[in-house]
Amino acid sequence: MHETGLPGAYFSTERGQTVENFAAQRRWMIVVLGAMIQILTGIPAAWGAFREPLMQHYALQEEGVGLAFVFLVAAYGLGCLLGGFLQDAKGPRTAGLWGTALLSGAFIGAAFLPPEKAEAFWLLFSLPAGLGSAFLYPAVMSCAQKWYAGRKGFVTGLIGGAVGLSGGFLTLWVRVLGEKLGMRWALGTLGGVMLAVCTAASCLLVNPPAPKPKPEEQGKNKNKPPKDILPGEMLRTWPFWLCFGMVLLAAPTMLLFSPVIVKLGQERGLSEGAAHLSIVVGSFGSAAGRILCPMKSDSAGRRRVCMALFAALAALSAWLAFAPGWQLIACYTGLAFCYSGLAAVMPALSSDLFGLPHAGINYGFMALGMTAGSLGSWALNRYLAQGAYRHWIAVGAAILGGVCAKKLKPTVQGQ
């Protein structure tokens, strides 16, 4: 099975094998490569660490940094859709390479952006970084799910764990390198690492060959056709809009807090260093959620796990309104666990409901809920969610998300 979109369908590997044969004999490599890519893409989780250095280097006001974050997350949601189209049409390798170019280009371009041109930061950095991260996500996740069709939650969890750890990795990179060499060097070197690692890993991403039916399964009415719901059909189903609502309503439970968690920590009595520790510890919570929740959903069911996570998000959002000092770090870590767990379960839920053949684009439409949620969270933060109000808005969003999960029923092909 050859992948279009790049010159030459074959990439030579050891012993003259094609990438396709290489992956077929070592499918675990797809999971490893996916994790290598995803550990570099968790920018939203680390935004609290980017916030202050960016304000100082580019003389941005708090509102300017907030807008940059909103555009980043909104572009990510849109990019999941565009990347899904590209992944389904040209294969994961092409989508991965385009994503790498956009993501690394955003960091390298921002490194060369003069501070006096700070108004262009969202255009030069936020949009391509969000799009690039999103192009890489469906390329990796959809590809891995196809290689491990019977254990989608398992592989989604393993790769998702790397996304969770990404927040801690990027935070440490910015804190250590940014303080020693300056933000320009921190951004530029990180872009170089992304270019090298993601290019090498993307070149080895390939979909598995189409499964051949066993001789005993051939013939009419002996085997159910695989679930394959086209995007246009999916958009006319009630389960899709419930899933869209779940993605949208999950966003405020994290996005109302993650950009300001360092500031909140300092207001609750933490030192600056301890407040930044909330991002690092939260990234471990995020990684745990992305690993454990999809795995649990393989046995307990996606819907049941989603309902439990939304209930926990509601409780934690309320607790965060009062949590002092170190309790705030524990509470934020719990939020990161639950939000990331939901984010990791959704791709597997999407392919359960609508099939694997168009998994990239179908999940891309679902991820548009993240774009709507990020814009809505920014508007709430800007006009309504000041002080304790943000906590109660997050509680309400989590409750409504749980209602969507409760009403969700499996769809059947053709409905």
C-alpha positions as a LaTeX table, in Angstrom:
\begin{tabular}{lrrr}
\hline
Residue & $x$ (\AA) & $y$ (\AA) & $z$ (\AA) \\
\hline
Met1 & 0.00 & 0.00 & 0.00 \\
His2 & 1.66 & 3.20 & $-1.17$ \\
Glu3 & 1.17 & 6.63 & 0.20 \\
Thr4 & 0.70 & 9.49 & $-2.22$ \\
Gly5 & 1.72 & 13.07 & $-1.77$ \\
Leu6 & 5.51 & 12.65 & $-1.61$ \\
Pro7 & 8.01 & 11.99 & $-4.36$ \\
Gly8 & 8.50 & 8.26 & $-4.47$ \\
Ala9 & 6.20 & 5.84 & $-2.73$ \\
Tyr10 & 9.07 & 4.05 & $-1.04$ \\
Phe11 & 11.59 & 5.09 & 1.58 \\
Ser12 & 14.47 & 2.65 & 1.88 \\
Thr13 & 15.20 & 1.24 & 5.30 \\
Glu14 & 17.52 & $-1.47$ & 6.58 \\
Arg15 & 17.77 & $-4.58$ & 4.43 \\
Gly16 & 16.11 & $-2.78$ & 1.57 \\
Gln17 & 12.62 & $-3.07$ & 3.10 \\
Thr18 & 9.98 & $-0.51$ & 2.28 \\
Val19 & 8.50 & 1.59 & 5.04 \\
Glu20 & 5.30 & $-0.40$ & 4.66 \\
Asn21 & 7.06 & $-3.72$ & 5.27 \\
Phe22 & 9.19 & $-2.23$ & 8.01 \\
Ala23 & 6.10 & $-0.98$ & 9.88 \\
Ala24 & 4.21 & $-4.25$ & 9.34 \\
Gln25 & 7.00 & $-6.20$ & 11.05 \\
Arg26 & 7.48 & $-3.64$ & 13.83 \\
Arg27 & 4.11 & $-2.02$ & 14.38 \\
Trp28 & 5.14 & $-1.04$ & 17.91 \\
Met29 & 7.40 & 1.50 & 16.21 \\
Ile30 & 4.30 & 3.47 & 15.17 \\
Val31 & 3.47 & 3.96 & 18.86 \\
Val32 & 7.05 & 4.98 & 19.70 \\
Leu33 & 7.21 & 7.42 & 16.79 \\
Gly34 & 3.84 & 8.86 & 17.72 \\
Ala35 & 5.00 & 9.43 & 21.29 \\
Met36 & 8.19 & 11.13 & 20.08 \\
Ile37 & 6.12 & 13.55 & 18.02 \\
Gln38 & 3.46 & 14.23 & 20.64 \\
Ile39 & 5.88 & 15.06 & 23.45 \\
Leu40 & 6.78 & 18.18 & 21.46 \\
Thr41 & 3.25 & 19.37 & 20.73 \\
Gly42 & 1.60 & 20.05 & 24.12 \\
Ile43 & 1.96 & 23.83 & 23.91 \\
Pro44 & $-1.43$ & 24.70 & 25.47 \\
Ala45 & $-0.59$ & 22.67 & 28.59 \\
Ala46 & 2.65 & 24.63 & 29.03 \\
Trp47 & 1.25 & 28.06 & 28.18 \\
Gly48 & 1.46 & 29.22 & 31.78 \\
Ala49 & 5.25 & 28.92 & 31.52 \\
Phe50 & 5.34 & 30.77 & 28.17 \\
Arg51 & 3.14 & 33.60 & 29.43 \\
Glu52 & 5.53 & 35.73 & 31.52 \\
Pro53 & 8.64 & 35.33 & 29.29 \\
Leu54 & 6.60 & 36.28 & 26.22 \\
Met55 & 5.19 & 39.34 & 27.97 \\
Gln56 & 8.70 & 40.45 & 28.92 \\
His57 & 10.42 & 39.67 & 25.61 \\
Tyr58 & 7.74 & 41.14 & 23.34 \\
Ala59 & 6.41 & 43.76 & 25.79 \\
Leu60 & 2.96 & 42.22 & 25.42 \\
Gln61 & 0.12 & 43.09 & 27.75 \\
Glu62 & $-1.82$ & 40.34 & 29.52 \\
Glu63 & $-4.65$ & 40.64 & 27.01 \\
Gly64 & $-2.21$ & 40.24 & 24.11 \\
Val65 & $-0.78$ & 37.02 & 25.53 \\
Gly66 & $-4.32$ & 35.80 & 26.21 \\
Leu67 & $-5.32$ & 36.42 & 22.61 \\
Ala68 & $-2.23$ & 34.57 & 21.38 \\
Phe69 & $-3.32$ & 31.56 & 23.46 \\
Val70 & $-6.90$ & 31.74 & 22.17 \\
Phe71 & $-5.73$ & 31.81 & 18.54 \\
Leu72 & $-3.37$ & 28.90 & 19.26 \\
Val73 & $-6.13$ & 26.65 & 20.63 \\
Ala74 & $-8.68$ & 27.80 & 18.04 \\
Ala75 & $-6.19$ & 27.04 & 15.26 \\
Tyr76 & $-5.60$ & 23.63 & 16.82 \\
Gly77 & $-9.29$ & 22.76 & 16.60 \\
Leu78 & $-9.46$ & 23.92 & 12.98 \\
Gly79 & $-6.21$ & 22.14 & 12.21 \\
Cys80 & $-7.61$ & 18.80 & 13.40 \\
Leu81 & $-10.24$ & 19.13 & 10.67 \\
Leu82 & $-7.81$ & 20.18 & 7.94 \\
Gly83 & $-5.22$ & 17.64 & 9.09 \\
Gly84 & $-7.90$ & 14.96 & 9.09 \\
Phe85 & $-8.73$ & 15.76 & 5.45 \\
Leu86 & $-5.03$ & 15.61 & 4.56 \\
Gln87 & $-4.43$ & 12.41 & 6.53 \\
Asp88 & $-7.37$ & 10.60 & 4.95 \\
Ala89 & $-6.51$ & 11.82 & 1.44 \\
Lys90 & $-2.72$ & 11.55 & 1.40 \\
Gly91 & $-1.83$ & 9.41 & 4.40 \\
Pro92 & $-0.25$ & 10.09 & 7.80 \\
Arg93 & 3.26 & 10.72 & 6.45 \\
Thr94 & 2.19 & 13.70 & 4.35 \\
Ala95 & 0.04 & 15.14 & 7.14 \\
Gly96 & 2.90 & 14.68 & 9.60 \\
Leu97 & 5.44 & 16.44 & 7.38 \\
Trp98 & 3.12 & 19.39 & 6.76 \\
Gly99 & 2.47 & 19.59 & 10.49 \\
Thr100 & 6.19 & 19.51 & 11.21 \\
Ala101 & 6.84 & 22.36 & 8.77 \\
Leu102 & 4.13 & 24.53 & 10.34 \\
Leu103 & 5.03 & 23.77 & 13.96 \\
Ser104 & 8.79 & 24.14 & 13.70 \\
Gly105 & 8.39 & 27.15 & 11.40 \\
Ala106 & 6.23 & 28.86 & 14.04 \\
Phe107 & 8.91 & 28.53 & 16.73 \\
Ile108 & 11.81 & 29.47 & 14.47 \\
Gly109 & 9.85 & 32.39 & 13.00 \\
Ala110 & 8.92 & 33.67 & 16.47 \\
Ala111 & 12.60 & 33.51 & 17.47 \\
Phe112 & 13.44 & 35.98 & 14.69 \\
Leu113 & 10.44 & 38.25 & 15.27 \\
Pro114 & 11.68 & 41.67 & 16.50 \\
Pro115 & 10.08 & 42.70 & 19.83 \\
Glu116 & 8.76 & 45.88 & 18.22 \\
Lys117 & 6.68 & 43.70 & 15.84 \\
Ala118 & 4.91 & 41.94 & 18.72 \\
Glu119 & 1.49 & 42.60 & 17.19 \\
Ala120 & 2.33 & 39.98 & 14.54 \\
Phe121 & 3.08 & 37.28 & 17.13 \\
Trp122 & $-0.34$ & 35.63 & 16.97 \\
Leu123 & $-0.13$ & 35.49 & 13.15 \\
Leu124 & 3.47 & 34.28 & 12.97 \\
Phe125 & 3.34 & 31.89 & 15.94 \\
Ser126 & $-0.14$ & 31.06 & 17.25 \\
Leu127 & $-1.83$ & 30.13 & 13.97 \\
Pro128 & 0.93 & 27.94 & 12.44 \\
Ala129 & 1.81 & 26.35 & 15.81 \\
Gly130 & $-1.83$ & 25.44 & 16.45 \\
Leu131 & $-2.35$ & 24.15 & 12.91 \\
Gly132 & 0.93 & 22.22 & 12.91 \\
Ser133 & 0.26 & 20.52 & 16.25 \\
Ala134 & $-3.19$ & 19.55 & 15.03 \\
Phe135 & $-1.93$ & 18.18 & 11.70 \\
Leu136 & 0.39 & 15.90 & 13.66 \\
Tyr137 & $-2.29$ & 14.70 & 16.09 \\
Pro138 & $-4.70$ & 12.92 & 13.69 \\
Ala139 & $-1.75$ & 11.69 & 11.63 \\
Val140 & $-0.37$ & 9.89 & 14.65 \\
Met141 & $-3.57$ & 8.83 & 16.40 \\
Ser142 & $-5.48$ & 7.61 & 13.36 \\
Cys143 & $-2.44$ & 5.72 & 12.08 \\
Ala144 & $-1.82$ & 4.00 & 15.43 \\
Gln145 & $-5.51$ & 3.08 & 15.84 \\
Lys146 & $-5.49$ & 1.42 & 12.42 \\
Trp147 & $-2.44$ & $-0.69$ & 13.32 \\
Tyr148 & $-4.05$ & $-1.64$ & 16.66 \\
Ala149 & $-7.72$ & $-1.72$ & 15.65 \\
Gly150 & $-8.62$ & $-4.12$ & 18.47 \\
Arg151 & $-6.89$ & $-2.04$ & 21.18 \\
Lys152 & $-7.65$ & 1.54 & 20.24 \\
Gly153 & $-7.90$ & 2.76 & 23.82 \\
Phe154 & $-4.58$ & 1.14 & 24.70 \\
Val155 & $-2.53$ & 2.82 & 21.95 \\
Thr156 & $-4.41$ & 6.11 & 22.31 \\
Gly157 & $-3.42$ & 6.07 & 25.97 \\
Leu158 & 0.25 & 5.33 & 25.34 \\
Ile159 & 0.63 & 8.08 & 22.77 \\
Gly160 & $-1.59$ & 10.43 & 24.76 \\
Gly161 & 0.71 & 10.00 & 27.75 \\
Ala162 & 3.43 & 11.69 & 25.74 \\
Val163 & 1.09 & 14.63 & 25.06 \\
Gly164 & 0.57 & 14.95 & 28.80 \\
Leu165 & 4.30 & 14.89 & 29.55 \\
Ser166 & 4.81 & 17.49 & 26.86 \\
Gly167 & 3.58 & 20.24 & 29.19 \\
Gly168 & 6.30 & 19.44 & 31.73 \\
Phe169 & 8.99 & 19.06 & 29.06 \\
Leu170 & 8.19 & 22.39 & 27.39 \\
Thr171 & 7.90 & 24.16 & 30.75 \\
Leu172 & 11.36 & 23.01 & 31.80 \\
Trp173 & 12.79 & 23.92 & 28.39 \\
Val174 & 11.42 & 27.46 & 28.54 \\
Arg175 & 12.31 & 27.97 & 32.19 \\
Val176 & 15.88 & 26.67 & 31.97 \\
Leu177 & 16.94 & 27.77 & 28.50 \\
Gly178 & 14.87 & 30.95 & 28.53 \\
Glu179 & 16.42 & 32.17 & 31.77 \\
Lys180 & 19.98 & 31.32 & 30.68 \\
Leu181 & 19.99 & 32.34 & 27.02 \\
Gly182 & 16.79 & 34.34 & 26.54 \\
Met183 & 13.41 & 33.60 & 25.03 \\
Arg184 & 14.65 & 33.96 & 21.45 \\
Trp185 & 17.12 & 31.10 & 21.90 \\
Ala186 & 14.56 & 29.00 & 23.77 \\
Leu187 & 12.07 & 29.31 & 20.90 \\
Gly188 & 14.62 & 28.88 & 18.11 \\
Thr189 & 16.33 & 25.79 & 19.52 \\
Leu190 & 12.99 & 24.20 & 20.34 \\
Gly191 & 11.91 & 24.78 & 16.74 \\
Gly192 & 15.10 & 23.09 & 15.54 \\
Val193 & 14.48 & 20.05 & 17.76 \\
Met194 & 10.89 & 19.84 & 16.48 \\
Leu195 & 12.07 & 20.01 & 12.88 \\
Ala196 & 14.60 & 17.19 & 13.32 \\
Val197 & 12.54 & 14.83 & 15.50 \\
Cys198 & 9.14 & 15.25 & 13.87 \\
Thr199 & 10.52 & 15.05 & 10.33 \\
Ala200 & 12.36 & 11.80 & 11.03 \\
Ala201 & 9.36 & 10.27 & 12.82 \\
Ser202 & 6.79 & 11.44 & 10.24 \\
Cys203 & 8.75 & 9.84 & 7.39 \\
Leu204 & 8.09 & 6.43 & 8.94 \\
Leu205 & 4.34 & 6.89 & 9.50 \\
Val206 & 2.28 & 4.71 & 7.18 \\
Asn207 & $-1.18$ & 3.15 & 7.29 \\
Pro208 & $-1.46$ & $-0.66$ & 7.45 \\
Pro209 & $-2.53$ & $-2.58$ & 4.34 \\
Ala210 & $-6.24$ & $-3.25$ & 3.97 \\
Pro211 & $-7.15$ & $-6.45$ & 5.85 \\
Lys212 & $-7.83$ & $-9.48$ & 3.69 \\
Pro213 & $-10.90$ & $-11.55$ & 4.63 \\
Lys214 & $-10.20$ & $-15.09$ & 5.79 \\
Pro215 & $-11.36$ & $-17.84$ & 3.39 \\
Glu216 & $-13.98$ & $-19.06$ & 5.84 \\
Glu217 & $-15.39$ & $-15.52$ & 6.14 \\
Gln218 & $-15.82$ & $-14.96$ & 2.41 \\
Gly219 & $-19.24$ & $-15.09$ & 0.84 \\
Lys220 & $-22.49$ & $-13.25$ & 1.24 \\
Asn221 & $-23.93$ & $-12.42$ & 4.65 \\
Lys222 & $-21.12$ & $-14.22$ & 6.48 \\
Asn223 & $-19.37$ & $-11.16$ & 7.71 \\
Lys224 & $-20.61$ & $-7.72$ & 8.73 \\
Pro225 & $-19.08$ & $-4.91$ & 6.66 \\
Pro226 & $-16.69$ & $-2.74$ & 8.66 \\
Lys227 & $-18.25$ & 0.42 & 10.02 \\
Asp228 & $-17.47$ & 3.23 & 7.57 \\
Ile229 & $-19.58$ & 6.36 & 8.03 \\
Leu230 & $-18.68$ & 9.25 & 5.74 \\
Pro231 & $-18.28$ & 12.75 & 7.21 \\
Gly232 & $-21.47$ & 13.98 & 5.53 \\
Glu233 & $-23.47$ & 11.10 & 7.01 \\
Met234 & $-21.86$ & 11.60 & 10.41 \\
Leu235 & $-22.85$ & 15.28 & 10.55 \\
Arg236 & $-26.50$ & 14.23 & 10.26 \\
Thr237 & $-26.37$ & 11.96 & 13.32 \\
Trp238 & $-27.35$ & 12.90 & 16.86 \\
Pro239 & $-24.31$ & 11.10 & 18.39 \\
Phe240 & $-21.93$ & 13.40 & 16.50 \\
Trp241 & $-23.51$ & 16.54 & 17.94 \\
Leu242 & $-23.47$ & 15.06 & 21.43 \\
Cys243 & $-19.74$ & 14.34 & 21.00 \\
Phe244 & $-19.21$ & 17.85 & 19.61 \\
Gly245 & $-20.95$ & 19.22 & 22.69 \\
Met246 & $-18.73$ & 17.13 & 24.96 \\
Val247 & $-15.56$ & 18.53 & 23.35 \\
Leu248 & $-16.91$ & 22.09 & 23.48 \\
Leu249 & $-18.06$ & 21.88 & 27.10 \\
Ala250 & $-14.85$ & 20.25 & 28.32 \\
Ala251 & $-12.80$ & 23.22 & 27.09 \\
Pro252 & $-13.82$ & 25.79 & 29.75 \\
Thr253 & $-12.95$ & 23.38 & 32.57 \\
Met254 & $-9.29$ & 23.68 & 31.57 \\
Leu255 & $-8.94$ & 26.79 & 29.42 \\
Leu256 & $-10.44$ & 29.10 & 32.05 \\
Phe257 & $-7.58$ & 28.10 & 34.38 \\
Ser258 & $-4.49$ & 26.90 & 32.50 \\
Pro259 & $-3.40$ & 30.31 & 31.10 \\
Val260 & $-3.56$ & 31.91 & 34.56 \\
Ile261 & $-2.66$ & 29.00 & 36.87 \\
Val262 & 0.74 & 30.49 & 37.78 \\
Lys263 & $-0.91$ & 33.81 & 38.64 \\
Leu264 & $-3.62$ & 32.01 & 40.65 \\
Gly265 & $-0.97$ & 30.05 & 42.56 \\
Gln266 & 0.87 & 33.21 & 43.55 \\
Glu267 & $-2.39$ & 34.83 & 44.64 \\
Arg268 & $-3.06$ & 31.77 & 46.87 \\
Gly269 & 0.29 & 32.10 & 48.65 \\
Leu270 & 2.71 & 30.08 & 46.50 \\
Ser271 & 6.14 & 31.36 & 45.51 \\
Glu272 & 6.82 & 31.94 & 41.82 \\
Gly273 & 8.82 & 28.70 & 41.60 \\
Ala274 & 6.12 & 26.69 & 43.37 \\
Ala275 & 3.44 & 28.24 & 41.17 \\
His276 & 5.34 & 27.13 & 38.04 \\
Leu277 & 5.60 & 23.68 & 39.60 \\
Ser278 & 1.83 & 23.41 & 39.16 \\
Ile279 & 2.36 & 23.18 & 35.39 \\
Val280 & 5.01 & 20.47 & 35.71 \\
Val281 & 3.01 & 18.41 & 38.23 \\
Gly282 & $-0.13$ & 19.02 & 36.16 \\
Ser283 & 1.64 & 17.60 & 33.12 \\
Phe284 & 2.19 & 14.33 & 34.99 \\
Gly285 & $-1.50$ & 14.31 & 35.88 \\
Ser286 & $-2.28$ & 14.95 & 32.22 \\
Ala287 & $-0.02$ & 12.10 & 31.12 \\
Ala288 & $-1.63$ & 9.73 & 33.62 \\
Gly289 & $-5.11$ & 10.69 & 32.43 \\
Arg290 & $-4.19$ & 10.18 & 28.80 \\
Ile291 & $-2.72$ & 6.75 & 29.54 \\
Leu292 & $-5.20$ & 5.34 & 32.06 \\
Cys293 & $-8.57$ & 6.68 & 30.86 \\
Pro294 & $-8.49$ & 5.29 & 27.29 \\
Met295 & $-7.25$ & 1.95 & 28.62 \\
Lys296 & $-10.07$ & 1.85 & 31.16 \\
Ser297 & $-12.55$ & 2.78 & 28.46 \\
Asp298 & $-11.62$ & $-0.37$ & 26.53 \\
Ser299 & $-13.17$ & $-2.44$ & 29.33 \\
Ala300 & $-15.61$ & $-0.12$ & 31.13 \\
Gly301 & $-16.94$ & 1.61 & 28.01 \\
Arg302 & $-16.23$ & 5.05 & 26.57 \\
Arg303 & $-19.57$ & 6.59 & 27.63 \\
Arg304 & $-19.26$ & 5.49 & 31.26 \\
Val305 & $-15.68$ & 6.79 & 31.54 \\
Cys306 & $-16.67$ & 10.14 & 29.99 \\
Met307 & $-19.55$ & 10.56 & 32.45 \\
Ala308 & $-17.24$ & 9.89 & 35.41 \\
Leu309 & $-14.64$ & 12.36 & 34.12 \\
Phe310 & $-17.19$ & 15.15 & 33.64 \\
Ala311 & $-18.48$ & 14.58 & 37.18 \\
Ala312 & $-14.92$ & 14.85 & 38.51 \\
Leu313 & $-14.31$ & 18.02 & 36.46 \\
Ala314 & $-17.37$ & 19.65 & 38.03 \\
Ala315 & $-16.22$ & 18.79 & 41.55 \\
Leu316 & $-12.62$ & 19.88 & 40.96 \\
Ser317 & $-13.67$ & 23.18 & 39.34 \\
Ala318 & $-15.68$ & 23.96 & 42.47 \\
Trp319 & $-12.81$ & 22.96 & 44.77 \\
Leu320 & $-10.37$ & 25.15 & 42.85 \\
Ala321 & $-12.42$ & 28.20 & 43.84 \\
Phe322 & $-11.32$ & 27.76 & 47.47 \\
Ala323 & $-8.13$ & 25.66 & 47.32 \\
Pro324 & $-5.19$ & 27.42 & 49.03 \\
Gly325 & $-1.50$ & 26.99 & 48.24 \\
Trp326 & $-0.49$ & 23.40 & 47.63 \\
Gln327 & $-4.09$ & 22.24 & 47.49 \\
Leu328 & $-4.39$ & 24.34 & 44.34 \\
Ile329 & $-1.59$ & 22.31 & 42.73 \\
Ala330 & $-3.33$ & 19.05 & 43.68 \\
Cys331 & $-6.64$ & 20.34 & 42.35 \\
Tyr332 & $-5.11$ & 21.58 & 39.09 \\
Thr333 & $-3.38$ & 18.22 & 38.64 \\
Gly334 & $-6.77$ & 16.52 & 39.01 \\
Leu335 & $-8.28$ & 18.85 & 36.42 \\
Ala336 & $-5.42$ & 18.07 & 34.03 \\
Phe337 & $-5.94$ & 14.32 & 34.60 \\
Cys338 & $-9.67$ & 14.47 & 33.85 \\
Tyr339 & $-9.55$ & 16.93 & 30.94 \\
Ser340 & $-6.68$ & 15.08 & 29.26 \\
Gly341 & $-8.38$ & 11.75 & 29.91 \\
Leu342 & $-11.46$ & 13.02 & 28.08 \\
Ala343 & $-9.36$ & 14.36 & 25.22 \\
Ala344 & $-7.66$ & 10.98 & 24.87 \\
Val345 & $-10.89$ & 8.95 & 24.96 \\
Met346 & $-12.62$ & 11.05 & 22.27 \\
Pro347 & $-10.63$ & 9.77 & 19.23 \\
Ala348 & $-11.37$ & 6.16 & 20.21 \\
Leu349 & $-15.03$ & 7.05 & 20.83 \\
Ser350 & $-15.19$ & 8.70 & 17.40 \\
Ser351 & $-13.82$ & 5.64 & 15.61 \\
Asp352 & $-16.14$ & 3.36 & 17.63 \\
Leu353 & $-19.16$ & 5.35 & 16.52 \\
Phe354 & $-18.21$ & 6.20 & 12.95 \\
Gly355 & $-15.55$ & 3.68 & 11.89 \\
Leu356 & $-11.82$ & 3.74 & 11.14 \\
Pro357 & $-11.65$ & 4.40 & 7.35 \\
His358 & $-12.42$ & 8.14 & 7.79 \\
Ala359 & $-11.25$ & 8.44 & 11.38 \\
Gly360 & $-8.99$ & 11.43 & 10.71 \\
Ile361 & $-11.56$ & 13.72 & 9.13 \\
Asn362 & $-14.43$ & 12.53 & 11.34 \\
Tyr363 & $-12.49$ & 13.34 & 14.49 \\
Gly364 & $-11.43$ & 16.62 & 12.88 \\
Phe365 & $-15.06$ & 17.73 & 12.68 \\
Met366 & $-15.52$ & 16.72 & 16.31 \\
Ala367 & $-12.43$ & 18.72 & 17.32 \\
Leu368 & $-14.02$ & 21.91 & 15.97 \\
Gly369 & $-15.75$ & 21.89 & 19.34 \\
Met370 & $-12.34$ & 22.79 & 20.77 \\
Thr371 & $-12.18$ & 25.86 & 18.53 \\
Ala372 & $-15.63$ & 26.95 & 19.66 \\
Gly373 & $-14.75$ & 26.15 & 23.27 \\
Ser374 & $-11.50$ & 28.12 & 23.19 \\
Leu375 & $-13.17$ & 31.20 & 21.69 \\
Gly376 & $-16.01$ & 30.88 & 24.18 \\
Ser377 & $-13.57$ & 30.50 & 27.09 \\
Trp378 & $-11.69$ & 33.62 & 25.99 \\
Ala379 & $-14.92$ & 35.61 & 25.76 \\
Leu380 & $-16.00$ & 34.36 & 29.20 \\
Asn381 & $-12.61$ & 35.21 & 30.68 \\
Arg382 & $-12.70$ & 38.63 & 29.04 \\
Tyr383 & $-16.22$ & 39.70 & 29.96 \\
Leu384 & $-17.77$ & 37.40 & 32.56 \\
Ala385 & $-15.45$ & 34.89 & 34.20 \\
Gln386 & $-13.57$ & 37.21 & 36.55 \\
Gly387 & $-12.69$ & 35.98 & 40.02 \\
Ala388 & $-14.87$ & 33.16 & 41.34 \\
Tyr389 & $-17.25$ & 33.35 & 38.38 \\
Arg390 & $-14.86$ & 31.34 & 36.20 \\
His391 & $-15.11$ & 28.41 & 38.62 \\
Trp392 & $-18.90$ & 28.24 & 38.53 \\
Ile393 & $-18.97$ & 28.60 & 34.75 \\
Ala394 & $-16.57$ & 25.63 & 34.56 \\
Val395 & $-18.81$ & 23.65 & 36.94 \\
Gly396 & $-21.85$ & 24.34 & 34.77 \\
Ala397 & $-19.99$ & 23.38 & 31.58 \\
Ala398 & $-18.85$ & 20.09 & 33.14 \\
Ile399 & $-22.38$ & 19.22 & 34.26 \\
Leu400 & $-23.76$ & 19.89 & 30.76 \\
Gly401 & $-20.92$ & 17.84 & 29.25 \\
Gly402 & $-21.88$ & 14.95 & 31.52 \\
Val403 & $-25.49$ & 15.24 & 30.32 \\
Cys404 & $-24.28$ & 14.95 & 26.71 \\
Ala405 & $-22.26$ & 11.84 & 27.61 \\
Lys406 & $-25.25$ & 10.28 & 29.39 \\
Lys407 & $-27.50$ & 10.80 & 26.37 \\
Leu408 & $-24.95$ & 9.33 & 23.98 \\
Lys409 & $-25.96$ & 6.04 & 22.38 \\
Pro410 & $-23.91$ & 4.01 & 19.89 \\
Thr411 & $-24.76$ & 4.73 & 16.27 \\
Val412 & $-25.12$ & 2.10 & 13.59 \\
Gln413 & $-23.85$ & 2.29 & 10.06 \\
Gly414 & $-26.25$ & 3.91 & 7.71 \\
Gln415 & $-28.28$ & 5.82 & 10.31 \\
\hline
\end{tabular}
